[in-house]
Amino acid sequence: MPTFAVATPRASCLAMALAFAMLPATAATAAPDDEDPTDLPTVEVRGALPLASAVESIEQARRRLDERAGATTLVDGERYRDGRVGNLADALGQAAGVFVQPRFGAEESRLSIRGSGLQRTFHGRGLVVLQDGVPLNLADGSFDFQAIEPLAARYVQVWRGANALEAGAATLGGAIDFVSRTGRDSPRPVLRLETGSFGTRRAQLAAGGVRGRADAYIGITSARQDGFREHAVQENHRLSANAGFQFGDHLDARVYLAHVDTRSQLPGNLTLDEALGEPGMAAPASVVQDQRRDFRLDRVAARLAWAPSDDSEATLSLFDSRKSLDHPIFQVLRQESRDRGVDLRWRHDGAIGGHRNLLAVGASRTRGTIDDRRYANVGGAAGAPTNHFDQAAVNTTVFVENQVWLAPQWVLSLGAQHLRSSRRSHDLLVGGGHDESFDVDYRATSPKLGLRWVPADGVQWFANVSRSAEPPSFGELSGGANVTPVRMQRATSAELGVRVQRERLALDLAAYRARIEGELLSLGDAQGNPLGTVNADRTLHQGIEFAFEWRPSSAWRLSANYLYNDFRFDHDAVHRDNVLAGVPPHSLRAALRWQPDERFHAEPSLEWVPHDYYIDHANTFRAPGFATFGIRFGGSLAADVEWFADLRNLADRRWIASTNVVADAGGVAGRNFLPGDGRSLYVGLEWRPRP
């Protein structure tokens, strides 16, 4: 396994910054990054462009995602820059099929696709989250929201469902890839300033440049908010940098560096009466124990692309990351983790028997180690040690996928991924005679069969049947009521959908049904205290994902993202056919934009959960639905300066943003509710000097 020296990431980043400073911005080699590629004509001159590319342009990514026999979404990073960008809901709220809701106005969120990680009310699981094609997940499958900087992304790719073989994923929810800006697509310097309610302050300084075959980009973001609630102060400082070199038309290389320093107080959960009566308060235990989540992350990655011919390309990716976590909750967790990985893939776009044939094969291996120390929580400080684990996770995947054009309008896709995972944990501080060590292996093969029909330009139907597999993370294998390790979660999914991309109308509609065996349920008691993770017997996830954008004229744009979620047990011995708790059955985000010219726009918006939804699997208590309204103004002050004013929750509605998921609430509210932010205003300026 190749390794990287990451002991001096600051020196490496400084070296990259100095190298960048020597590169003059060359606007002639790249399109301005504030132009919408959908408004530009598509010109393909293959002979004049490099055949190998370590990073795709947004148009290349859009065309490749459109060739999937499954549901996909592409989010243009320019689209969400005209308002506050404080969490993933700001970036992905309008993305088809994505359920995302901040837990307390901060970056910690509930993020789910098709019920993936439905029971996880903290951190993330059930999705493969990537940056530039390299996993942000730890090797055990969990991921941190604070590691993601949406402002550094040129675009975001979303594969919904078990369709993400090319992204190295065969999970129920799929994969999300944040693709960084480079010196070629963002050659202009950027200075962005935001301020607003609840002590919010955010700044970004970024610049890119090109010199001949070399380019570089560096972005620094710093943010702080006091928070709508007490004990909710959050600070985040991030550096994202990359540099590339085109050795020729056939060989391209890029190196990525990232540094994250984040500190977050956790205000905790409230009872329903507290959340609706005094939503700004913090849970008493969170204050007494000074609960928070602080970590530092250093990450380096490299990608090499080689195109031996105009119809073949190979890419090699490597990464190494280190994280230090200090996490006082009901106990104090202190972890030192290191994750390394290598990924190799090959694409050949050729022909068989006169029919176009696209073959993709790949293999990846990741390994992560964690030194996990746990202590009694004494006012937020580490008291007596309670446990010490030496943990290691290894994942090896191999995939193959072939698409053949049976006719110009019909495309058949056949693929499979084989996964082999291991989870090892050695209990180094056995307490009370109870050894929590475990050593488990998981194996699964996940096939996929898909079909696309393209009856006309800009219109395509797709259908597929696929299997998915998700090994548990360390958090699901230890603690709580677990006596024996939980099993791997498996599912069989089917989906049918249509994509429409016309001059004035874009539409994305998908219906899916997934039968899940051994769904991982992370449970809490009636008060939200963790009980551990169990495997359900059989569960059913089915629903509809619908998003559209309609432009009746050049001045008007109507957009909406609707989700119907029907998640339930399937003849369970305890819960019968009860509804799975945690996600509302219906949710809608919509916005209407009026922009008479570049100098001004106004965009009222709605977020609506029309029905109450269960917080427990016993279906004894519901969280209330809600509707919040906002409006956003913005435009150009000058050729180089953009401004915005973003008003949220105009009616100052008291609402529930998210909840715990518990086994049986017993008809009692308990401390299981996270209130949403009150009325707020955020304003910002962004300066991008013209070349």
C-alpha positions as MATLAB code, in Angstrom:
seq = 'MPTFAVATPRASCLAMALAFAMLPATAATAAPDDEDPTDLPTVEVRGALPLASAVESIEQARRRLDERAGATTLVDGERYRDGRVGNLADALGQAAGVFVQPRFGAEESRLSIRGSGLQRTFHGRGLVVLQDGVPLNLADGSFDFQAIEPLAARYVQVWRGANALEAGAATLGGAIDFVSRTGRDSPRPVLRLETGSFGTRRAQLAAGGVRGRADAYIGITSARQDGFREHAVQENHRLSANAGFQFGDHLDARVYLAHVDTRSQLPGNLTLDEALGEPGMAAPASVVQDQRRDFRLDRVAARLAWAPSDDSEATLSLFDSRKSLDHPIFQVLRQESRDRGVDLRWRHDGAIGGHRNLLAVGASRTRGTIDDRRYANVGGAAGAPTNHFDQAAVNTTVFVENQVWLAPQWVLSLGAQHLRSSRRSHDLLVGGGHDESFDVDYRATSPKLGLRWVPADGVQWFANVSRSAEPPSFGELSGGANVTPVRMQRATSAELGVRVQRERLALDLAAYRARIEGELLSLGDAQGNPLGTVNADRTLHQGIEFAFEWRPSSAWRLSANYLYNDFRFDHDAVHRDNVLAGVPPHSLRAALRWQPDERFHAEPSLEWVPHDYYIDHANTFRAPGFATFGIRFGGSLAADVEWFADLRNLADRRWIASTNVVADAGGVAGRNFLPGDGRSLYVGLEWRPRP';
ca = [
       0.000    0.000    0.000;
       1.549    3.303   -1.018;
       1.661    5.854    1.763;
       1.956    9.605    1.900;
       3.931   11.734    4.315;
       1.263   13.891    5.913;
       3.123   14.874    9.051;
       3.663   18.392    7.684;
       0.419   19.310    5.874;
       0.819   23.007    6.685;
       4.205   23.102    5.029;
       2.797   21.285    2.019;
      -0.107   23.725    1.749;
       2.267   26.677    2.086;
       4.418   25.253   -0.681;
       1.363   24.913   -2.893;
       0.303   28.482   -2.106;
       3.766   29.781   -3.024;
       3.722   27.755   -6.220;
       0.338   29.179   -7.057;
       1.518   32.725   -6.474;
       3.967   32.235   -9.339;
       1.155   31.332  -11.747;
      -0.504   34.331  -13.404;
      -4.239   33.885  -13.964;
      -4.750   33.114  -17.656;
      -8.384   33.724  -18.465;
      -7.934   32.684  -22.068;
      -7.474   29.062  -21.065;
     -10.680   28.727  -19.045;
     -14.268   29.891  -19.184;
     -15.319   32.327  -16.448;
     -16.665   30.308  -13.545;
     -19.783   32.444  -13.096;
     -21.251   31.491  -16.457;
     -23.952   28.838  -16.482;
     -22.745   26.060  -18.815;
     -26.353   25.227  -19.704;
     -26.603   28.639  -21.423;
     -23.588   27.963  -23.629;
     -23.495   25.954  -26.856;
     -21.821   22.566  -26.605;
     -18.783   22.330  -28.870;
     -16.836   19.089  -28.925;
     -13.428   19.150  -30.625;
     -11.820   15.955  -29.383;
      -8.652   16.273  -31.381;
      -7.869   19.691  -29.913;
      -8.457   18.799  -26.273;
      -6.377   16.619  -23.920;
      -7.646   13.052  -23.969;
      -6.675   12.397  -20.349;
      -8.172   14.503  -17.587;
      -7.803   14.016  -13.836;
     -10.948   16.128  -13.297;
     -13.995   16.447  -15.538;
     -15.616   19.700  -16.554;
     -19.177   20.242  -15.392;
     -20.491   19.496  -18.887;
     -18.497   16.250  -19.103;
     -19.861   15.209  -15.692;
     -23.434   16.063  -16.721;
     -23.192   13.977  -19.903;
     -21.705   11.013  -18.037;
     -24.367   11.102  -15.316;
     -27.059   11.262  -18.005;
     -25.709    7.977  -19.376;
     -26.570    6.141  -16.162;
     -29.434    3.652  -16.160;
     -30.445    5.040  -12.797;
     -31.295    8.207  -10.898;
     -28.553   10.847  -10.781;
     -28.335   14.540   -9.951;
     -25.786   17.229  -10.715;
     -25.669   20.398   -8.601;
     -23.868   23.405  -10.056;
     -21.782   25.015   -7.317;
     -22.613   28.471   -8.703;
     -26.326   27.962   -8.061;
     -26.136   28.059   -4.264;
     -23.599   30.882   -3.912;
     -26.257   33.626   -4.088;
     -27.379   32.999   -0.492;
     -26.059   31.797    2.857;
     -23.951   28.642    2.538;
     -23.750   27.517    6.147;
     -24.586   23.812    5.901;
     -25.353   21.016    3.448;
     -29.055   21.930    3.324;
     -28.032   25.240    1.730;
     -26.083   23.356   -0.948;
     -28.206   20.219   -1.496;
     -31.701   21.321   -0.457;
     -32.925   21.488   -4.075;
     -31.116   18.317   -5.224;
     -33.549   15.654   -6.438;
     -33.937   12.729   -4.065;
     -31.810   14.160   -1.249;
     -33.265   14.539    2.257;
     -31.107   16.909    4.286;
     -31.995   18.790    7.455;
     -29.643   20.577    9.875;
     -29.870   19.301   13.444;
     -29.569   22.726   15.085;
     -28.741   25.206   12.347;
     -25.168   23.939   12.217;
     -23.315   21.716    9.781;
     -24.221   18.531   11.640;
     -27.224   17.290    9.621;
     -29.539   14.430    8.843;
     -28.506   13.374    5.332;
     -30.304   10.495    3.657;
     -31.170    9.153    0.220;
     -33.964    6.571    0.053;
     -33.803    6.086    3.803;
     -30.061    5.422    3.915;
     -28.711    5.819    7.436;
     -32.272    6.599    8.497;
     -31.620    5.726   12.128;
     -28.387    7.703   12.406;
     -29.247   11.030   14.032;
     -25.604   12.093   14.358;
     -22.622   12.050   12.001;
     -23.405   10.084    8.832;
     -23.566    6.612    7.342;
     -25.361    4.765    4.548;
     -23.814    6.929    1.820;
     -20.399    7.069    0.219;
     -19.324   10.718    0.431;
     -16.373   11.679   -1.748;
     -14.236   14.665   -2.566;
     -12.813   14.553   -6.075;
     -13.599   10.848   -6.347;
     -11.741    9.983   -3.125;
     -13.728    8.850   -0.055;
     -14.331   11.254    2.818;
     -15.820    8.331    4.747;
     -13.663    6.660    7.316;
     -12.854    3.080    6.406;
     -15.680    1.824    8.649;
     -18.238    3.777    6.575;
     -19.009    6.759    8.846;
     -18.379   10.358    7.789;
     -18.230   13.879    9.256;
     -20.262   16.742    7.805;
     -17.739   19.313    9.026;
     -15.138   17.853    6.647;
     -17.085   19.219    3.649;
     -16.739   22.777    2.328;
     -19.493   23.395   -0.263;
     -17.967   26.736   -1.310;
     -14.858   24.896   -2.547;
     -16.899   22.669   -4.905;
     -17.321   23.512   -8.589;
     -20.138   20.966   -8.772;
     -21.634   18.085   -6.804;
     -22.476   14.687   -8.311;
     -25.192   12.558   -6.730;
     -25.854    8.912   -7.586;
     -29.153    7.881   -5.963;
     -29.632    4.267   -4.989;
     -27.315    1.379   -5.750;
     -26.219    2.900   -9.071;
     -22.855    4.288   -8.056;
     -20.508    1.481   -9.064;
     -18.228    3.970  -10.824;
     -17.986    5.894   -7.535;
     -17.018    2.718   -5.680;
     -20.409    2.454   -3.949;
     -23.065   -0.248   -3.786;
     -25.031    1.113   -0.831;
     -28.772    1.626   -0.445;
     -28.444    5.416   -0.682;
     -25.674    5.772   -3.259;
     -22.887    8.336   -3.360;
     -22.254   12.092   -3.303;
     -19.064   13.542   -4.785;
     -17.954   17.142   -4.152;
     -15.687   18.051   -7.079;
     -13.224   20.823   -6.267;
     -12.578   23.953   -8.237;
      -9.273   24.096  -10.109;
      -7.144   26.834  -11.559;
      -8.627   26.097  -14.973;
     -12.331   26.396  -14.175;
     -11.931   29.108  -11.469;
      -9.030   31.310  -12.574;
     -10.304   34.493  -10.897;
      -9.618   35.397   -7.246;
     -12.652   35.445   -4.958;
     -13.307   37.290   -1.715;
     -16.606   36.401   -0.054;
     -17.958   37.831    3.211;
     -21.146   36.796    5.036;
     -22.684   37.991    8.286;
     -26.059   37.723    9.926;
     -28.246   36.505   12.738;
     -27.066   34.459   15.713;
     -23.543   35.826   15.481;
     -22.881   34.344   12.049;
     -19.664   35.367   10.317;
     -18.113   33.635    7.313;
     -15.295   34.548    4.952;
     -13.731   32.855    1.948;
     -10.580   33.829    0.111;
      -9.784   31.798   -2.987;
      -7.670   32.132   -6.100;
      -6.632   30.066   -9.078;
      -4.235   30.398  -11.944;
      -2.901   28.731  -15.071;
       0.519   28.768  -16.660;
       0.885   26.624  -19.728;
       0.223   23.027  -18.756;
       0.167   23.760  -14.993;
      -2.608   25.160  -12.860;
      -3.295   25.602   -9.145;
      -6.162   26.585   -6.872;
      -6.318   27.415   -3.173;
      -9.295   28.367   -1.024;
      -9.425   29.302    2.660;
     -12.724   29.498    4.540;
     -13.274   30.642    8.115;
     -16.673   30.678    9.832;
     -18.171   31.202   13.269;
     -21.707   31.293   14.615;
     -22.994   31.693   18.159;
     -26.085   29.735   17.188;
     -29.823   30.170   17.596;
     -29.678   28.038   20.733;
     -27.589   28.269   23.863;
     -24.387   26.221   23.944;
     -24.284   26.078   20.137;
     -21.128   28.021   19.246;
     -19.432   26.643   16.150;
     -16.094   27.494   14.531;
     -14.794   26.018   11.299;
     -11.547   26.757    9.481;
     -10.785   24.947    6.233;
      -8.113   24.999    3.582;
      -8.669   23.332    0.199;
      -5.924   23.345   -2.416;
      -4.981   21.435   -5.536;
      -2.452   21.645   -8.346;
      -2.386   19.903  -11.695;
      -0.035   19.346  -14.585;
      -0.822   18.096  -18.091;
       2.214   16.151  -19.219;
       0.662   15.917  -22.667;
      -2.589   15.006  -24.331;
      -2.408   11.522  -22.843;
      -1.249   12.049  -19.253;
      -2.661   14.363  -16.572;
      -1.911   14.508  -12.829;
      -3.401   16.395   -9.884;
      -2.589   16.621   -6.166;
      -5.134   17.683   -3.511;
      -4.505   18.976    0.002;
      -7.085   19.719    2.701;
      -6.971   20.882    6.294;
     -10.016   21.147    8.583;
     -10.073   22.556   12.127;
     -13.583   22.510   13.610;
     -15.032   23.086   17.080;
     -18.740   22.654   17.779;
     -20.743   22.909   20.983;
     -23.723   20.525   21.090;
     -26.952   21.985   22.539;
     -28.649   18.581   22.764;
     -32.267   17.479   22.435;
     -35.337   18.998   24.103;
     -38.823   17.833   24.993;
     -41.528   18.865   22.546;
     -42.870   21.479   24.980;
     -39.384   22.914   25.455;
     -38.657   22.914   21.716;
     -41.867   24.767   20.886;
     -42.007   26.927   24.019;
     -38.369   27.927   24.518;
     -36.495   26.692   21.425;
     -33.348   28.691   22.180;
     -32.522   26.726   25.326;
     -29.970   23.921   25.539;
     -30.520   20.569   27.177;
     -29.294   20.794   30.795;
     -27.045   17.733   30.463;
     -25.348   19.228   27.386;
     -24.371   22.305   29.363;
     -23.305   20.479   32.530;
     -21.177   18.022   30.532;
     -19.995   20.708   28.074;
     -20.885   18.406   25.201;
     -19.132   19.221   21.949;
     -17.417   17.717   18.910;
     -13.977   19.067   17.987;
     -11.582   17.607   15.449;
      -8.669   18.350   13.136;
      -8.342   16.637    9.778;
      -5.388   16.631    7.381;
      -5.788   14.961    4.032;
      -3.683   14.521    0.896;
      -4.785   12.820   -2.314;
      -3.407   12.354   -5.797;
      -4.948   11.331   -9.105;
      -3.229   10.300  -12.334;
      -5.187    9.980  -15.592;
      -3.742    8.222  -18.641;
      -5.441    7.945  -22.042;
      -3.473    5.631  -24.341;
      -6.058    6.215  -27.104;
      -9.020    8.460  -27.839;
     -11.493    5.835  -26.563;
      -9.749    4.570  -23.391;
      -8.727    6.104  -20.079;
      -7.229    4.773  -16.859;
      -7.175    6.639  -13.537;
      -5.177    5.927  -10.409;
      -6.140    7.639   -7.145;
      -4.452    7.504   -3.748;
      -5.215    9.222   -0.470;
      -4.026    9.454    3.115;
      -5.898   11.280    5.904;
      -5.430   11.744    9.639;
      -8.002   12.963   12.145;
      -7.802   13.883   15.836;
     -11.172   13.895   17.619;
     -12.104   15.290   21.054;
     -15.781   14.516   21.651;
     -17.270   14.964   25.147;
     -20.835   13.616   25.242;
     -22.160   11.337   28.005;
     -18.561   10.120   27.999;
     -15.414   11.696   26.545;
     -14.226   10.156   23.279;
     -10.691   10.856   22.126;
      -9.715    9.223   18.864;
      -6.699    9.294   16.591;
      -7.533    7.818   13.204;
      -5.688    7.289    9.953;
      -7.214    6.184    6.654;
      -5.396    5.273    3.464;
      -6.624    4.023    0.134;
      -5.881    3.298   -3.495;
      -8.313    3.139   -6.418;
      -7.651    2.012   -9.989;
     -10.218    2.098  -12.793;
     -10.393    1.742  -16.569;
     -12.992    2.998  -19.087;
     -13.166    1.941  -22.717;
     -15.717    3.565  -25.034;
     -15.642    1.377  -28.119;
     -17.897   -0.770  -30.256;
     -18.964   -4.399  -30.501;
     -20.648   -5.623  -33.664;
     -21.204   -2.074  -34.821;
     -22.887   -1.071  -31.541;
     -21.373    1.394  -29.106;
     -20.081   -0.367  -25.985;
     -18.892    1.341  -22.794;
     -16.922   -0.852  -20.383;
     -15.798    0.286  -16.927;
     -13.820   -1.841  -14.480;
     -12.159   -0.915  -11.231;
     -10.748   -2.000   -7.902;
     -10.148   -0.170   -4.642;
      -8.777   -0.874   -1.210;
      -9.035    1.268    1.919;
      -7.656    0.667    5.378;
      -8.339    2.668    8.509;
      -7.033    2.439   12.060;
      -8.433    4.130   15.164;
      -6.901    4.562   18.587;
     -10.175    4.985   20.527;
      -9.847    6.105   24.159;
     -12.888    6.739   26.371;
     -13.153    8.527   29.702;
     -15.736    9.582   32.228;
     -17.123   13.037   31.469;
     -16.297   15.460   34.283;
     -17.741   18.799   33.202;
     -16.468   18.258   29.669;
     -13.004   17.146   30.778;
     -11.655   13.617   30.666;
     -11.941   11.796   34.000;
     -11.073    8.205   34.765;
     -10.517    5.995   31.701;
     -13.466    3.721   30.926;
     -12.206    1.916   27.833;
      -9.510    1.812   25.192;
      -9.909    0.183   21.777;
      -7.406   -0.543   19.031;
      -9.529   -0.755   15.859;
      -8.901   -1.496   12.198;
     -11.254   -1.593    9.206;
     -10.381   -2.843    5.712;
     -12.517   -2.691    2.574;
     -11.666   -4.234   -0.784;
     -13.992   -3.765   -3.760;
     -13.905   -4.886   -7.358;
     -16.499   -3.787   -9.905;
     -17.328   -4.179  -13.573;
     -20.071   -2.485  -15.544;
     -20.842   -2.688  -19.246;
     -23.268   -0.603  -21.274;
     -24.165   -1.629  -24.802;
     -26.261    0.431  -27.235;
     -28.631   -2.210  -28.616;
     -30.008    0.503  -30.896;
     -29.530    4.280  -30.979;
     -32.430    4.657  -28.514;
     -31.915    1.573  -26.320;
     -29.026    0.995  -23.897;
     -28.571   -2.116  -21.739;
     -26.424   -1.935  -18.595;
     -25.076   -4.914  -16.655;
     -22.714   -4.664  -13.707;
     -21.658   -6.039  -10.336;
     -19.519   -5.128   -7.349;
     -17.830   -7.571   -5.006;
     -17.082   -6.292   -1.512;
     -14.954   -7.797    1.211;
     -14.763   -5.950    4.552;
     -13.336   -6.630    7.967;
     -13.823   -4.924   11.320;
     -11.332   -5.638   14.114;
     -11.525   -4.150   17.607;
      -9.239   -5.086   20.486;
     -10.427   -4.060   23.964;
      -7.259   -2.854   25.706;
      -8.954   -1.875   28.965;
     -11.353   -4.654   29.864;
     -13.660   -3.382   32.580;
     -15.870   -5.451   34.851;
     -14.710   -8.650   33.199;
     -16.586   -7.788   29.989;
     -14.322   -7.980   26.941;
     -15.809   -5.922   24.067;
     -13.316   -7.147   21.464;
     -14.623   -8.435   18.128;
     -13.246   -9.660   14.824;
     -15.777   -9.944   11.992;
     -15.643  -10.294    8.222;
     -18.270   -9.399    5.637;
     -18.557  -10.403    1.993;
     -21.157   -9.545   -0.611;
     -21.654   -9.472   -4.354;
     -24.075   -6.822   -5.593;
     -25.269   -7.215   -9.204;
     -27.128   -4.594  -11.236;
     -29.243   -4.752  -14.415;
     -30.431   -1.528  -16.043;
     -32.090   -0.274  -19.219;
     -32.332    3.192  -20.796;
     -34.680    4.368  -23.549;
     -34.013    7.688  -25.276;
     -37.108    8.440  -27.398;
     -36.053   12.032  -28.206;
     -33.312   14.553  -27.575;
     -33.418   15.658  -23.967;
     -35.775   12.874  -22.854;
     -34.841    9.470  -21.450;
     -36.507    6.758  -19.407;
     -34.550    4.376  -17.198;
     -35.214    1.282  -15.123;
     -32.994   -1.007  -13.072;
     -32.860   -3.763  -10.496;
     -29.888   -3.891   -8.142;
     -28.554   -5.326   -4.911;
     -26.799   -3.318   -2.206;
     -24.631   -4.172    0.802;
     -23.557   -2.111    3.837;
     -21.255   -3.428    6.568;
     -21.771   -1.817    9.980;
     -19.487    0.901   11.305;
     -17.587    0.637   14.598;
     -20.246    2.765   16.286;
     -22.849    0.150   15.383;
     -20.716   -2.779   16.445;
     -19.883   -1.662   19.973;
     -21.631   -0.208   23.004;
     -25.253   -0.149   24.057;
     -27.137   -3.413   24.255;
     -25.041   -5.219   21.640;
     -23.950   -8.683   22.730;
     -22.909  -10.085   19.358;
     -21.846   -8.089   16.279;
     -24.673   -7.040   13.987;
     -24.943   -8.401   10.456;
     -24.403   -6.666    7.148;
     -27.432   -4.834    5.758;
     -28.537   -6.136    2.326;
     -31.248   -4.881   -0.017;
     -32.817   -5.549   -3.402;
     -34.005   -2.364   -5.110;
     -35.975   -1.599   -8.256;
     -36.538    1.809   -9.769;
     -38.231    3.430  -12.755;
     -37.682    7.031  -13.769;
     -37.536    9.712  -16.439;
     -35.181   12.630  -17.069;
     -36.180   15.617  -19.220;
     -33.789   18.393  -20.184;
     -35.322   20.974  -22.499;
     -34.625   24.658  -23.080;
     -37.247   25.816  -20.569;
     -37.983   22.661  -18.579;
     -35.832   20.252  -16.584;
     -37.569   17.352  -14.847;
     -36.335   14.443  -12.725;
     -38.818   11.789  -11.588;
     -38.005    8.394  -10.047;
     -40.077    5.790   -8.213;
     -38.267    3.087   -6.225;
     -38.925    0.101   -3.988;
     -36.274   -1.584   -1.818;
     -36.698   -4.756    0.235;
     -34.090   -4.707    2.998;
     -32.744   -7.628    4.987;
     -31.152   -6.830    8.342;
     -31.573   -3.051    8.234;
     -29.240   -1.454   10.786;
     -31.366    0.284   13.418;
     -29.476    2.476   15.895;
     -31.944    2.772   18.739;
     -32.459    4.998   21.760;
     -34.698    4.698   24.793;
     -37.684    6.945   25.455;
     -35.337    9.756   26.549;
     -33.018    9.336   23.549;
     -30.204    7.582   25.406;
     -28.406    5.118   23.099;
     -29.390    1.460   23.327;
     -27.076    0.203   20.593;
     -27.700   -1.143   17.113;
     -29.763   -4.130   16.029;
     -30.683   -5.756   12.731;
     -34.335   -5.570   11.761;
     -35.720   -8.698   10.160;
     -37.267   -7.319    6.955;
     -38.105   -3.713    6.124;
     -39.459   -1.928    3.062;
     -38.361    1.433    1.657;
     -40.353    2.833   -1.233;
     -41.084    6.295   -2.487;
     -41.064    8.955   -5.171;
     -38.373   11.535   -5.947;
     -39.533   14.478   -8.022;
     -37.710   17.674   -8.926;
     -38.294   20.160  -11.690;
     -37.217   23.556  -12.943;
     -39.405   25.570  -15.297;
     -38.399   28.813  -16.993;
     -41.559   30.331  -18.559;
     -39.494   33.358  -19.614;
     -35.977   34.691  -19.268;
     -36.975   36.546  -16.083;
     -38.777   33.745  -14.196;
     -37.691   30.382  -12.779;
     -39.790   27.996  -10.692;
     -38.018   25.077   -8.978;
     -39.153   22.391   -6.548;
     -37.896   19.234   -4.851;
     -40.538   16.827   -3.502;
     -40.018   13.531   -1.647;
     -42.532   10.857   -0.767;
     -41.084    8.418    1.789;
     -42.882    5.208    2.728;
     -40.526    3.287    5.025;
     -41.939    0.494    7.196;
     -41.381   -2.880    8.832;
     -42.455   -5.923    6.851;
     -44.326   -8.385    9.127;
     -41.859   -7.832   11.956;
     -42.321  -10.010   15.050;
     -42.320   -6.940   17.347;
     -43.277   -3.974   15.192;
     -45.534   -5.761   12.680;
     -45.991   -3.349    9.712;
     -45.293   -0.165   11.672;
     -43.804    2.888   10.016;
     -40.045    3.322   10.464;
     -39.436    6.432   12.527;
     -37.368    9.490   11.767;
     -38.319   10.899    8.346;
     -41.574   12.629    7.334;
     -43.652   10.906    4.645;
     -43.864   14.079    2.541;
     -41.454   16.991    2.212;
     -41.260   19.840   -0.265;
     -38.777   22.613   -0.972;
     -39.802   25.157   -3.622;
     -38.621   28.558   -4.854;
     -39.794   31.120   -7.427;
     -37.093   33.408   -8.815;
     -37.670   36.715  -10.609;
     -34.588   38.199  -12.251;
     -35.344   41.010  -14.727;
     -31.611   41.577  -15.251;
     -28.242   40.849  -13.657;
     -28.557   43.786  -11.259;
     -31.397   42.346   -9.164;
     -33.292   39.173   -8.333;
     -35.897   38.175   -5.759;
     -36.638   34.575   -4.769;
     -39.348   33.639   -2.248;
     -39.068   30.057   -0.974;
     -41.051   27.456    0.948;
     -40.069   24.444    3.036;
     -43.091   22.310    3.896;
     -43.602   19.090    5.836;
     -47.410   18.789    5.725;
     -47.889   15.823    8.069;
     -46.718   14.772   11.520;
     -44.287   11.851   11.587;
     -43.293    9.207   14.114;
     -40.207    9.480   16.291;
     -40.406    5.849   17.519;
     -40.768    2.468   15.835;
     -43.606    1.562   18.183;
     -45.514    4.453   16.543;
     -46.688    6.016   19.828;
     -45.530    9.633   19.387;
     -45.225   12.040   16.453;
     -43.235   15.155   15.668;
     -45.311   17.986   14.206;
     -45.115   19.003   10.570;
     -44.269   22.568    9.640;
     -44.101   25.198    6.934;
     -41.463   27.934    6.839;
     -41.125   30.759    4.350;
     -38.124   32.782    3.258;
     -37.086   35.256    0.617;
     -33.745   36.008   -0.956;
     -32.649   39.174   -2.754;
     -29.467   39.759   -4.651;
     -27.752   40.983   -7.761;
     -24.730   42.861   -9.045;
     -23.458   46.044   -7.452;
     -20.811   46.336  -10.141;
     -19.233   44.145  -12.783;
     -17.042   42.531  -10.122;
     -19.295   42.515   -7.036;
     -22.353   40.387   -6.178;
     -24.557   40.879   -3.104;
     -27.334   38.962   -1.370;
     -29.770   39.309    1.516;
     -31.194   35.980    2.689;
     -34.204   36.049    5.046;
     -35.206   32.751    6.675;
     -38.354   31.728    8.595;
     -40.083   35.066    8.005;
     -43.038   34.237   10.277;
     -40.683   33.263   13.129;
     -42.352   29.853   13.202;
     -41.428   27.461   16.011;
     -40.783   24.149   14.318;
     -39.000   20.825   14.692;
     -36.046   20.419   12.341;
     -35.084   16.879   13.353;
     -35.656   14.244   16.023;
     -34.070   11.289   17.714;
     -35.156    7.838   16.591;
     -36.178    5.656   19.538;
     -37.508    2.141   19.920;
     -40.596    2.967   21.980;
     -41.472    6.445   23.247;
     -44.357    5.041   25.268;
     -46.545    7.907   24.128;
     -44.299   10.412   25.962;
     -42.415   13.241   24.255;
     -39.097   12.856   26.096;
     -35.998   14.816   25.121;
     -36.032   13.766   21.482;
     -36.562   17.010   19.546;
     -34.256   19.495   17.839;
     -35.900   22.878   17.164;
     -35.268   24.729   13.917;
     -33.861   28.249   13.755;
     -36.051   31.277   14.341;
     -36.379   34.302   12.083;
     -32.993   35.250   10.669;
     -31.277   37.497    8.160;
     -27.950   36.907    6.416;
     -26.206   39.304    4.045;
     -23.147   38.792    1.914;
     -20.803   40.251   -0.681;
     -18.659   38.403   -3.202;
     -15.905   40.094   -5.185;
     -14.477   38.478   -8.320;
     -12.328   40.896  -10.328;
     -12.602   40.587  -14.088;
      -9.451   39.450  -15.895;
];
